[in-house]
Amino acid sequence: MVFQVVVPRQLRDIDLGRHRLQFLYRGPEAFAQLNKPELVGQMKSDTGFAKVAGVELTLLDCVRYFRKAAGINGVAQIAKDIGANANPRALAKAAAAYENSAVRRLGYLLERAGHARQARALEPFVRQAKTTLSLDLAVKPTVAALAQAHERNAKWKLMINETVEVTE
């Protein structure tokens, strides 16, 4: 099990006995913009309280770093499990500080998970997109002709090149 922490400077991962802390870098300006009281919560620990990302930041961070969060299917499962708890207004506000590609992927995954209110909050970001992008950039077709065979989602401007599977 890995405990992942988004931080405003580059740090090495730490092993503490059986526990592993993995640090994911986010630029200082964006980090400061996102760490507002309405987007963070608290978690009780043995030594007191620690600030943790709220549901909205967790969803956006998971889709931004989806390769480190068990891939696109892992993020789809996270979106299904906690997506209903996201406040649509807070989600849209936080999404403004993220890459448009990550916001569109999250919107698609939330919609697939049945969280229509949360997905609708992210729809305005699609209008800013100029191109269609792949759901998973790491999935490359072995034959160039197969690249055109993938389903396209016009609403989110995504090429669905990976099957999204979510368990109930």
C-alpha positions, 0 to 999 in steps of 0.5 A: 500500500502506498500513501500518495501526497501531492506537494509543491516541491520535488521530494523523494519517496520515503519508506517507513517500515511497511509503509511507503509515502510517494510524493507527487509534484504540483507547481507551487502556484497551482498548489497554493491556489488549490489548497483552500479551506473549502477544498481540504479536510482534516484527518486525525492521526496519532500526532494530531490532525493533518490536512488532506484533499477533499473529495473534489481534489482527490478526484481531480488528482487521481485523474491527473496522475491516473498512471500512479492511481491504478490506471484509468480503470482504477480512477473509474472505480474511485469516481464511482465510489466517491463521485457522488460526494463531490460538490459540483460547484467546488468541483468546477472551481477546483477544475479550473486549476487543472489541465483541460485533458484531466477535467474532460477525462474526469467528466467522462468517468463521472458520467459513466459512473452515474454521477450526472450532477458532478459531470455536468459541472465539468461540461463548460471545460469541454468548450475550451478544448480544441482537439479530441484526445485519447482517454489513455495516452499510454494505449497505442494501437499496434496497427495505424489503421486501428487508431481510427477504429476507436469510439469517439465521445463527442460530448467530452472530446475523447477517443475511447481507446481503453475499455472502462470497467467498474465493479458494483 
